[in-house]
Amino acid sequence: MTMETRYRVVLLPGGVLPAEPAYTALLQAFGDRVTAVAKDLEVYAGDRPPADYSLDSEVAGILREADAHGFDRFHLVGYSAGGASSLAFAAQHGERLLSLALLEPAWAGNDRTEAEDALWVRFRALEQLPPDELMAAFVGLQLALGVEPPQRPEGPPPPWMAKRPAGIRAFIDAFDRGDLDLDALRAFDRPVYFALGGRSNPDYYGRMAERLATIFPGVTIETFPERHHFDPPHRIEPEHVVDSLLDLWRRADS
């Protein structure tokens, strides 16, 4: 396979793990089948989130990265906060995308179900917590009832972890102020894929998947029964996700 025939892909991580460790396993499983850019989120470009930060910041960053790599049209893959940013990009620049893959996006607009709204009130309350409590509560809200959160790695936290509480607060605020153009998404005619963890909070990610299925009528929703938001399939079952994404991209080609 030559460079010209590889799938051109931009991958966005979530609000906790940086792009390189988030996508190492997936990119290794792809091998030479992709020309991929694993891009860090704009919210972490500096020591603290910009005062004027919004999802438009992430959209502009995706455009800049795609243009820098000569990607006129490309496949976009986004997890969690990166998935929310991917939806915002699709609404504003859908003509640049060949397909859209959403790995449990953290936000899909503010036209939410009652169950999503109830959880969102609890997300907003996190902003008042000190950093350690914020991170623990943030993880817990996204898991199904009775699911234990992942254990913290031994040793001192990596340097990038210090930015995460402020970044999460910035994302929560940006989501609350966000205005996702649902009509533009309804007009998006490229293939869409949604990966859902069976052990993630069903009142949030399950309801979101159902809601997006009414916006993207041809969306493929794939449930990974043993996975949740913090042991996501692209890290734990990368070969499976590679097969699913290759199927999505083949459909985009056809």
Backbone as CSV, one residue per row, in Angstrom:
resi,resn,N_x,N_y,N_z,CA_x,CA_y,CA_z,C_x,C_y,C_z
1,MET,0.852,-1.198,0.000,0.000,0.000,0.000,0.883,1.241,0.000
2,THR,0.661,2.159,-0.913,1.470,3.360,-1.000,0.904,4.452,-0.110
3,MET,1.735,5.478,0.096,1.290,6.593,0.919,0.008,7.203,0.361
4,GLU,-0.107,7.247,-1.019,-1.262,7.885,-1.640,-2.552,7.115,-1.389
5,THR,-2.478,5.810,-1.139,-3.688,5.026,-0.973,-4.016,4.766,0.497
6,ARG,-3.205,5.248,1.397,-3.527,5.097,2.806,-4.701,6.000,3.176
7,TYR,-5.460,5.556,4.187,-6.555,6.383,4.683,-5.970,7.563,5.468
8,ARG,-6.440,8.751,5.173,-5.999,9.958,5.871,-6.929,10.193,7.065
9,VAL,-6.346,10.238,8.241,-7.140,10.240,9.471,-6.589,11.264,10.459
10,VAL,-7.490,12.006,11.092,-7.161,12.831,12.253,-7.868,12.214,13.452
11,LEU,-7.108,11.991,14.537,-7.644,11.378,15.748,-7.511,12.347,16.911
12,LEU,-8.610,12.563,17.628,-8.623,13.473,18.767,-8.850,12.683,20.050
13,PRO,-8.058,12.935,21.097,-8.221,12.218,22.360,-9.299,12.850,23.230
14,GLY,-9.462,12.306,24.432,-10.377,12.870,25.404,-9.712,13.924,26.262
15,GLY,-10.403,14.332,27.302,-9.918,15.414,28.136,-8.920,15.011,29.192
16,VAL,-8.600,13.715,29.307,-7.661,13.274,30.335,-6.334,12.840,29.728
17,LEU,-6.337,11.831,28.877,-5.099,11.268,28.349,-4.669,12.008,27.085
18,PRO,-3.384,12.359,26.938,-2.924,12.993,25.693,-3.056,12.071,24.492
19,ALA,-2.911,12.645,23.314,-3.164,11.909,22.070,-2.223,10.728,21.878
20,GLU,-0.943,10.897,22.184,0.026,9.834,21.880,-0.277,8.554,22.667
21,PRO,-0.382,8.586,23.985,-0.724,7.339,24.683,-2.156,6.877,24.421
22,ALA,-3.057,7.817,24.114,-4.447,7.437,23.858,-4.578,6.560,22.622
23,TYR,-3.732,6.808,21.615,-3.917,6.135,20.329,-2.755,5.239,19.904
24,THR,-1.790,5.028,20.780,-0.656,4.178,20.418,-1.104,2.790,19.982
25,ALA,-1.936,2.129,20.774,-2.353,0.752,20.465,-3.138,0.706,19.162
26,LEU,-4.012,1.673,18.941,-4.827,1.685,17.729,-3.949,1.883,16.493
27,LEU,-3.014,2.810,16.558,-2.165,3.075,15.399,-1.229,1.905,15.114
28,GLN,-0.778,1.223,16.162,0.019,0.024,15.939,-0.801,-1.047,15.236
29,ALA,-2.071,-1.177,15.601,-2.934,-2.173,14.969,-3.231,-1.804,13.508
30,PHE,-3.284,-0.529,13.195,-3.495,-0.109,11.806,-2.282,-0.397,10.931
31,GLY,-1.092,-0.291,11.488,0.100,-0.482,10.684,0.196,0.556,9.587
32,ASP,0.498,0.100,8.352,0.714,1.040,7.248,-0.551,1.331,6.457
33,ARG,-1.699,1.035,7.039,-2.946,1.280,6.315,-3.456,2.709,6.462
34,VAL,-2.812,3.515,7.317,-3.271,4.885,7.545,-2.114,5.874,7.477
35,THR,-2.441,7.073,7.071,-1.591,8.241,7.318,-2.348,9.031,8.379
36,ALA,-1.905,8.931,9.604,-2.712,9.403,10.726,-2.015,10.508,11.497
37,VAL,-2.815,11.428,11.993,-2.359,12.489,12.879,-3.148,12.352,14.180
38,ALA,-2.449,12.009,15.261,-3.068,11.995,16.586,-2.810,13.364,17.209
39,LYS,-3.855,14.178,17.265,-3.700,15.596,17.619,-4.174,15.868,19.038
40,ASP,-3.339,16.534,19.831,-3.755,16.935,21.168,-4.790,18.046,21.100
41,LEU,-5.556,18.183,22.165,-6.627,19.171,22.202,-6.078,20.577,22.440
42,GLU,-6.741,21.549,21.853,-6.309,22.940,21.957,-6.406,23.460,23.388
43,VAL,-7.291,22.896,24.178,-7.457,23.377,25.548,-6.168,23.222,26.354
44,TYR,-5.290,22.303,25.928,-4.037,22.058,26.635,-2.830,22.648,25.915
45,ALA,-3.042,23.547,24.963,-1.926,24.105,24.208,-1.023,24.974,25.084
46,GLY,-1.583,25.570,26.127,-0.804,26.394,27.049,-0.853,25.824,28.458
47,ASP,-0.312,26.578,29.382,-0.311,26.107,30.770,-1.717,26.063,31.354
48,ARG,-2.574,26.968,30.881,-3.968,26.992,31.314,-4.857,27.211,30.097
49,PRO,-6.121,26.807,30.167,-7.016,27.054,29.034,-7.124,28.546,28.733
50,PRO,-7.207,28.914,27.462,-7.377,30.336,27.118,-8.665,30.895,27.727
51,ALA,-8.624,32.170,28.062,-9.809,32.802,28.674,-11.008,32.756,27.748
52,ASP,-10.769,32.812,26.431,-11.863,32.808,25.456,-12.084,31.426,24.855
53,TYR,-11.680,30.375,25.570,-11.769,29.018,25.022,-13.221,28.630,24.733
54,SER,-13.419,27.960,23.592,-14.714,27.396,23.225,-14.463,26.235,22.283
55,LEU,-15.499,25.542,21.894,-15.330,24.462,20.925,-14.866,24.988,19.570
56,ASP,-15.090,26.262,19.295,-14.552,26.849,18.067,-13.026,26.787,18.067
57,SER,-12.419,26.831,19.253,-10.959,26.703,19.349,-10.516,25.338,18.843
58,GLU,-11.261,24.292,19.217,-10.916,22.942,18.772,-11.171,22.779,17.269
59,VAL,-12.263,23.360,16.779,-12.571,23.297,15.344,-11.452,23.949,14.544
60,ALA,-11.005,25.118,14.973,-9.918,25.804,14.271,-8.637,24.983,14.314
61,GLY,-8.387,24.305,15.444,-7.195,23.473,15.554,-7.228,22.283,14.610
62,ILE,-8.393,21.670,14.445,-8.522,20.548,13.498,-8.254,21.035,12.073
63,LEU,-8.848,22.160,11.710,-8.619,22.720,10.376,-7.132,22.985,10.137
64,ARG,-6.490,23.594,11.114,-5.071,23.929,10.984,-4.223,22.671,10.806
65,GLU,-4.525,21.639,11.588,-3.746,20.400,11.517,-3.971,19.690,10.183
66,ALA,-5.216,19.635,9.730,-5.515,18.989,8.451,-4.819,19.725,7.303
67,ASP,-4.875,21.051,7.313,-4.239,21.825,6.253,-2.725,21.650,6.279
68,ALA,-2.156,21.588,7.481,-0.705,21.434,7.591,-0.228,20.114,7.008
69,HIS,-1.067,19.092,7.035,-0.701,17.779,6.503,-1.232,17.545,5.088
70,GLY,-1.823,18.570,4.491,-2.328,18.427,3.135,-3.552,17.546,3.027
71,PHE,-4.344,17.464,4.106,-5.558,16.658,4.097,-6.719,17.528,3.608
72,ASP,-7.019,17.460,2.326,-8.164,18.211,1.801,-9.455,17.637,2.367
73,ARG,-9.611,16.315,2.251,-10.731,15.604,2.886,-10.132,14.441,3.659
74,PHE,-10.756,14.098,4.771,-10.141,13.119,5.659,-11.203,12.482,6.549
75,HIS,-10.809,11.411,7.218,-11.642,10.738,8.198,-11.318,11.317,9.582
76,LEU,-12.341,11.574,10.379,-12.162,12.170,11.698,-12.640,11.186,12.757
77,VAL,-11.782,10.941,13.741,-12.081,10.032,14.850,-11.914,10.816,16.143
78,GLY,-12.947,10.851,16.987,-12.860,11.614,18.226,-13.431,10.859,19.398
79,TYR,-12.682,10.862,20.492,-13.093,10.195,21.737,-13.405,11.245,22.800
80,SER,-14.518,11.077,23.506,-14.892,11.899,24.653,-14.904,13.387,24.260
81,ALA,-14.064,14.226,24.898,-14.040,15.639,24.528,-13.628,15.809,23.075
82,GLY,-12.752,14.918,22.580,-12.401,14.944,21.171,-13.578,14.574,20.283
83,GLY,-14.474,13.719,20.782,-15.688,13.396,20.040,-16.641,14.577,19.973
84,ALA,-16.749,15.320,21.084,-17.561,16.530,21.076,-17.003,17.537,20.073
85,SER,-15.679,17.677,20.067,-15.037,18.585,19.115,-15.263,18.115,17.686
86,SER,-15.277,16.806,17.471,-15.503,16.257,16.137,-16.916,16.558,15.651
87,LEU,-17.894,16.459,16.533,-19.266,16.818,16.159,-19.356,18.294,15.781
88,ALA,-18.690,19.146,16.562,-18.697,20.582,16.240,-18.044,20.821,14.881
89,PHE,-16.969,20.094,14.594,-16.305,20.241,13.303,-17.213,19.777,12.168
90,ALA,-17.866,18.639,12.341,-18.764,18.129,11.301,-19.896,19.103,11.014
91,ALA,-20.385,19.782,12.056,-21.467,20.745,11.856,-20.991,21.967,11.076
92,GLN,-19.727,22.352,11.258,-19.217,23.564,10.619,-18.494,23.304,9.304
93,HIS,-17.849,22.140,9.193,-17.007,21.860,8.027,-17.221,20.434,7.527
94,GLY,-18.470,20.025,7.446,-18.773,18.665,7.023,-18.246,18.325,5.645
95,GLU,-18.072,19.337,4.800,-17.579,19.085,3.442,-16.136,18.586,3.433
96,ARG,-15.417,18.762,4.546,-14.025,18.306,4.605,-13.914,16.836,5.023
97,LEU,-15.015,16.258,5.482,-14.943,14.922,6.072,-15.404,13.835,5.104
98,LEU,-14.680,12.721,5.135,-15.079,11.510,4.428,-15.925,10.611,5.312
99,SER,-15.688,10.669,6.615,-16.498,9.915,7.581,-16.279,10.526,8.951
100,LEU,-17.127,10.123,9.892,-17.056,10.614,11.268,-17.187,9.423,12.210
101,ALA,-16.196,9.233,13.076,-16.240,8.158,14.074,-16.235,8.781,15.466
102,LEU,-17.261,8.472,16.243,-17.453,9.030,17.571,-17.262,7.923,18.606
103,LEU,-16.270,8.077,19.455,-15.984,7.105,20.502,-16.470,7.709,21.823
104,GLU,-17.737,7.484,22.136,-18.390,8.081,23.293,-18.079,9.569,23.442
105,PRO,-18.595,10.400,22.548,-18.375,11.844,22.680,-18.912,12.358,24.003
106,ALA,-18.205,13.309,24.579,-18.594,13.826,25.895,-19.785,14.763,25.831
107,TRP,-20.147,15.194,24.635,-21.228,16.179,24.470,-21.756,16.073,23.059
108,ALA,-23.058,16.231,22.900,-23.670,16.191,21.565,-24.768,17.240,21.481
109,GLY,-24.463,18.445,21.948,-25.435,19.525,21.927,-26.245,19.587,23.209
110,ASN,-27.001,20.646,23.356,-27.758,20.876,24.588,-29.245,20.585,24.455
111,ASP,-29.633,19.968,23.361,-31.005,19.492,23.195,-31.059,18.075,23.760
112,ARG,-30.948,17.969,25.099,-30.716,16.686,25.753,-32.009,16.053,26.243
113,THR,-31.927,14.743,26.500,-33.032,14.053,27.146,-33.090,14.451,28.618
114,GLU,-34.187,14.113,29.288,-34.324,14.430,30.706,-33.239,13.742,31.527
115,ALA,-32.920,12.498,31.182,-31.882,11.770,31.919,-30.515,12.423,31.737
116,GLU,-30.211,12.869,30.517,-28.943,13.563,30.273,-28.887,14.880,31.039
117,ASP,-30.006,15.602,31.059,-30.041,16.880,31.766,-29.769,16.698,33.255
118,ALA,-30.354,15.661,33.835,-30.156,15.417,35.261,-28.685,15.153,35.566
119,LEU,-28.034,14.409,34.694,-26.612,14.141,34.902,-25.789,15.398,34.662
120,TRP,-26.216,16.221,33.710,-25.458,17.426,33.410,-25.415,18.379,34.600
121,VAL,-26.489,18.428,35.379,-26.489,19.242,36.596,-25.370,18.787,37.530
122,ARG,-25.155,17.495,37.599,-24.094,16.953,38.461,-22.713,17.253,37.877
123,PHE,-22.586,17.257,36.566,-21.312,17.652,35.959,-20.985,19.105,36.311
124,ARG,-21.979,19.982,36.251,-21.737,21.387,36.547,-21.296,21.578,37.987
125,ALA,-21.808,20.759,38.878,-21.443,20.884,40.288,-19.984,20.519,40.542
126,LEU,-19.366,19.764,39.630,-17.969,19.369,39.812,-17.034,20.566,39.834
127,GLU,-17.421,21.638,39.189,-16.527,22.784,39.048,-16.145,23.394,40.391
128,GLN,-16.940,23.138,41.419,-16.667,23.709,42.734,-15.720,22.853,43.562
129,LEU,-15.364,21.681,43.083,-14.559,20.745,43.870,-13.071,21.010,43.692
130,PRO,-12.257,20.676,44.726,-10.804,20.734,44.544,-10.364,19.683,43.528
131,PRO,-9.162,19.851,42.931,-8.768,19.010,41.800,-8.885,17.511,42.011
132,ASP,-8.382,16.972,43.121,-8.431,15.517,43.314,-9.864,15.011,43.396
133,GLU,-10.706,15.735,44.122,-12.106,15.327,44.233,-12.819,15.474,42.895
134,LEU,-12.484,16.520,42.158,-13.102,16.728,40.847,-12.825,15.544,39.933
135,MET,-11.572,15.114,39.852,-11.214,14.046,38.927,-11.922,12.749,39.301
136,ALA,-11.966,12.419,40.598,-12.618,11.180,41.029,-14.112,11.212,40.736
137,ALA,-14.757,12.339,41.019,-16.197,12.447,40.765,-16.490,12.464,39.268
138,PHE,-15.630,13.095,38.496,-15.769,13.154,37.039,-15.759,11.756,36.442
139,VAL,-14.861,10.918,36.911,-14.801,9.533,36.439,-16.062,8.775,36.852
140,GLY,-16.445,8.901,38.107,-17.573,8.136,38.625,-18.879,8.427,37.923
141,LEU,-19.111,9.676,37.542,-20.364,10.036,36.884,-20.536,9.359,35.527
142,GLN,-19.446,8.923,34.926,-19.512,8.405,33.568,-19.572,6.877,33.501
143,LEU,-19.663,6.233,34.667,-19.704,4.783,34.729,-21.103,4.309,35.100
144,ALA,-21.451,3.122,34.628,-22.728,2.522,35.015,-22.721,2.208,36.505
145,LEU,-23.907,2.107,37.079,-24.047,1.835,38.502,-23.324,0.540,38.862
146,GLY,-22.479,0.596,39.881,-21.774,-0.592,40.345,-20.451,-0.866,39.666
147,VAL,-20.100,-0.106,38.632,-18.832,-0.302,37.943,-17.735,0.431,38.698
148,GLU,-16.663,-0.284,39.014,-15.554,0.308,39.735,-14.686,1.133,38.805
149,PRO,-14.249,2.311,39.249,-13.348,3.106,38.404,-11.983,2.436,38.297
150,PRO,-11.237,2.733,37.248,-9.901,2.155,37.115,-8.989,2.624,38.237
151,GLN,-8.058,1.769,38.624,-7.112,2.140,39.671,-6.104,3.145,39.134
152,ARG,-5.669,4.027,40.010,-4.648,4.987,39.623,-3.315,4.279,39.441
153,PRO,-2.558,4.658,38.413,-1.224,4.066,38.247,-0.338,4.388,39.444
154,GLU,0.570,3.478,39.751,1.504,3.715,40.843,2.510,4.786,40.451
155,GLY,3.087,5.403,41.473,4.102,6.419,41.235,3.507,7.804,41.096
156,PRO,4.366,8.801,40.926,3.880,10.180,40.798,3.110,10.371,39.502
157,PRO,2.126,11.272,39.499,1.361,11.510,38.269,2.250,12.154,37.209
158,PRO,1.980,11.890,35.929,2.761,12.527,34.860,2.526,14.035,34.859
159,PRO,3.482,14.806,34.347,3.361,16.277,34.392,2.088,16.814,33.746
160,TRP,1.631,16.165,32.649,0.457,16.677,31.956,-0.816,16.590,32.790
161,MET,-0.818,15.722,33.822,-2.023,15.561,34.631,-2.391,16.851,35.373
162,ALA,-1.412,17.686,35.651,-1.680,18.923,36.390,-2.621,19.852,35.629
163,LYS,-2.661,19.732,34.297,-3.524,20.598,33.486,-4.967,20.104,33.422
164,ARG,-5.193,18.854,33.810,-6.495,18.241,33.520,-7.672,18.849,34.272
165,PRO,-7.587,19.135,35.581,-8.774,19.722,36.229,-9.235,21.023,35.581
166,ALA,-8.292,21.919,35.263,-8.687,23.178,34.617,-9.247,22.919,33.228
167,GLY,-8.671,21.939,32.511,-9.178,21.618,31.183,-10.585,21.063,31.228
168,ILE,-10.854,20.218,32.200,-12.196,19.645,32.328,-13.210,20.739,32.669
169,ARG,-12.834,21.646,33.563,-13.732,22.768,33.857,-13.993,23.589,32.594
170,ALA,-12.950,23.807,31.805,-13.114,24.588,30.566,-14.034,23.874,29.589
171,PHE,-13.906,22.556,29.491,-14.790,21.812,28.599,-16.234,21.871,29.078
172,ILE,-16.457,21.674,30.364,-17.827,21.723,30.884,-18.457,23.077,30.570
173,ASP,-17.702,24.148,30.765,-18.216,25.486,30.467,-18.463,25.663,28.972
174,ALA,-17.521,25.151,28.153,-17.689,25.275,26.693,-18.895,24.494,26.209
175,PHE,-19.118,23.321,26.767,-20.288,22.538,26.380,-21.569,23.271,26.764
176,ASP,-21.586,23.859,27.959,-22.787,24.555,28.420,-23.114,25.741,27.513
177,ARG,-22.074,26.394,26.984,-22.285,27.561,26.116,-22.372,27.170,24.651
178,GLY,-22.124,25.890,24.340,-22.057,25.457,22.952,-23.415,25.477,22.261
179,ASP,-23.350,25.680,20.963,-24.569,25.692,20.149,-24.309,24.797,18.938
180,LEU,-24.641,23.526,19.062,-24.387,22.573,17.990,-25.488,22.672,16.943
181,ASP,-25.089,22.868,15.690,-26.043,23.047,14.591,-26.577,21.672,14.176
182,LEU,-27.711,21.289,14.735,-28.261,19.963,14.459,-28.757,19.841,13.023
183,ASP,-29.239,20.937,12.454,-29.679,20.874,11.060,-28.500,20.575,10.132
184,ALA,-27.350,21.157,10.431,-26.161,20.866,9.622,-25.763,19.411,9.770
185,LEU,-25.897,18.864,10.981,-25.560,17.450,11.178,-26.564,16.546,10.467
186,ARG,-27.828,16.927,10.451,-28.827,16.124,9.730,-28.522,16.096,8.229
187,ALA,-27.890,17.150,7.738,-27.543,17.215,6.310,-26.217,16.523,6.009
188,PHE,-25.499,16.078,7.040,-24.207,15.415,6.848,-24.462,14.038,6.235
189,ASP,-23.945,13.817,5.036,-24.316,12.608,4.292,-23.203,11.568,4.236
190,ARG,-22.215,11.696,5.092,-21.122,10.733,5.124,-21.382,9.682,6.205
191,PRO,-20.734,8.505,6.117,-20.963,7.456,7.123,-20.517,7.901,8.518
192,VAL,-21.293,7.491,9.518,-21.026,7.839,10.916,-21.014,6.559,11.746
193,TYR,-20.085,6.496,12.688,-19.920,5.335,13.571,-19.878,5.832,15.007
194,PHE,-20.538,5.092,15.910,-20.558,5.436,17.335,-20.183,4.181,18.123
195,ALA,-19.071,4.243,18.880,-18.655,3.143,19.755,-19.150,3.425,21.160
196,LEU,-19.886,2.467,21.739,-20.532,2.635,23.036,-20.060,1.560,24.001
197,GLY,-19.627,1.957,25.179,-19.225,1.005,26.206,-20.426,0.487,26.975
198,GLY,-20.533,-0.820,27.105,-21.665,-1.403,27.816,-21.650,-1.142,29.301
199,ARG,-20.507,-0.699,29.843,-20.396,-0.419,31.278,-20.265,1.083,31.560
200,SER,-20.473,1.895,30.519,-20.550,3.342,30.713,-21.947,3.714,31.203
201,ASN,-22.087,4.932,31.719,-23.374,5.384,32.243,-24.415,5.390,31.123
202,PRO,-25.421,4.510,31.196,-26.400,4.429,30.104,-27.296,5.659,30.017
203,ASP,-27.474,6.363,31.135,-28.314,7.557,31.107,-27.633,8.723,30.413
204,TYR,-26.362,8.585,30.150,-25.658,9.634,29.422,-25.251,9.144,28.040
205,TYR,-24.335,8.185,27.991,-23.827,7.759,26.680,-24.852,6.931,25.908
206,GLY,-25.626,6.104,26.605,-26.659,5.343,25.911,-27.732,6.241,25.329
207,ARG,-28.194,7.218,26.141,-29.210,8.156,25.649,-28.656,9.012,24.511
208,MET,-27.379,9.389,24.640,-26.774,10.195,23.589,-26.727,9.431,22.269
209,ALA,-26.355,8.156,22.336,-26.309,7.339,21.118,-27.687,7.256,20.480
210,GLU,-28.713,7.058,21.299,-30.075,6.991,20.777,-30.473,8.318,20.112
211,ARG,-30.101,9.415,20.743,-30.447,10.735,20.206,-29.720,11.003,18.892
212,LEU,-28.438,10.647,18.836,-27.681,10.862,17.606,-28.195,9.982,16.468
213,ALA,-28.784,8.841,16.814,-29.350,7.969,15.775,-30.527,8.630,15.081
214,THR,-31.184,9.578,15.738,-32.268,10.320,15.088,-31.728,11.469,14.240
215,ILE,-30.491,11.869,14.497,-29.868,12.959,13.738,-29.109,12.413,12.539
216,PHE,-28.394,11.299,12.759,-27.676,10.601,11.686,-28.411,9.285,11.419
217,PRO,-29.384,9.260,10.532,-30.197,8.044,10.368,-29.392,6.806,9.980
218,GLY,-28.260,6.991,9.307,-27.475,5.832,8.890,-26.339,5.492,9.823
219,VAL,-26.347,6.039,11.044,-25.239,5.797,11.970,-25.150,4.315,12.348
220,THR,-23.939,3.826,12.463,-23.694,2.486,12.990,-23.315,2.622,14.454
221,ILE,-24.108,2.046,15.358,-23.806,2.068,16.792,-23.326,0.674,17.179
222,GLU,-22.109,0.596,17.677,-21.543,-0.682,18.098,-21.288,-0.653,19.599
223,THR,-21.853,-1.621,20.310,-21.682,-1.704,21.754,-20.596,-2.718,22.097
224,PHE,-19.698,-2.303,22.974,-18.643,-3.171,23.496,-19.027,-3.507,24.936
225,PRO,-19.606,-4.691,25.182,-20.240,-4.982,26.471,-19.324,-4.838,27.682
226,GLU,-18.051,-5.150,27.557,-17.151,-5.154,28.714,-16.382,-3.856,28.896
227,ARG,-16.607,-2.888,28.038,-15.824,-1.658,28.096,-16.631,-0.525,28.731
228,HIS,-15.903,0.452,29.278,-16.532,1.686,29.743,-15.661,2.872,29.322
229,HIS,-16.084,4.062,29.723,-15.481,5.282,29.193,-13.992,5.396,29.513
230,PHE,-13.553,4.759,30.592,-12.155,4.905,30.991,-11.328,3.644,30.775
231,ASP,-11.904,2.629,30.130,-11.095,1.556,29.523,-11.655,1.330,28.117
232,PRO,-11.580,2.365,27.270,-12.314,2.390,25.999,-11.785,1.347,25.018
233,PRO,-12.639,0.924,24.098,-12.250,-0.141,23.161,-11.061,0.204,22.283
234,HIS,-10.874,1.471,21.941,-9.734,1.789,21.069,-8.402,1.569,21.770
235,ARG,-8.410,1.519,23.114,-7.182,1.200,23.840,-7.107,-0.266,24.242
236,ILE,-8.259,-0.883,24.570,-8.262,-2.244,25.113,-8.496,-3.287,24.034
237,GLU,-9.290,-2.959,23.032,-9.591,-3.885,21.931,-9.266,-3.223,20.584
238,PRO,-8.017,-2.788,20.394,-7.716,-1.994,19.192,-7.949,-2.733,17.884
239,GLU,-7.673,-4.048,17.839,-7.878,-4.780,16.580,-9.340,-4.771,16.170
240,HIS,-10.227,-4.909,17.165,-11.669,-4.869,16.884,-12.059,-3.495,16.339
241,VAL,-11.572,-2.444,16.970,-11.916,-1.092,16.526,-11.340,-0.816,15.142
242,VAL,-10.134,-1.325,14.870,-9.552,-1.178,13.530,-10.486,-1.794,12.492
243,ASP,-10.982,-2.996,12.745,-11.892,-3.637,11.794,-13.140,-2.781,11.574
244,SER,-13.676,-2.225,12.661,-14.881,-1.405,12.542,-14.616,-0.123,11.760
245,LEU,-13.475,0.500,12.008,-13.158,1.741,11.298,-12.848,1.468,9.830
246,LEU,-12.152,0.398,9.547,-11.893,0.064,8.143,-13.192,-0.187,7.392
247,ASP,-14.151,-0.834,8.054,-15.457,-1.044,7.420,-16.143,0.290,7.167
248,LEU,-16.061,1.207,8.131,-16.640,2.548,7.956,-15.999,3.253,6.761
249,TRP,-14.692,3.185,6.658,-13.979,3.912,5.607,-14.215,3.281,4.239
250,ARG,-14.364,1.971,4.202,-14.700,1.338,2.921,-16.072,1.804,2.445
251,ARG,-16.999,1.919,3.382,-18.327,2.420,3.002,-18.236,3.861,2.525
252,ALA,-17.363,4.637,3.137,-17.171,6.020,2.689,-16.623,6.042,1.271
253,ASP,-15.720,5.126,0.966,-15.146,5.062,-0.383,-16.194,4.709,-1.432
254,SER,-17.168,3.895,-1.026,-18.146,3.401,-2.006,-19.326,4.357,-2.163
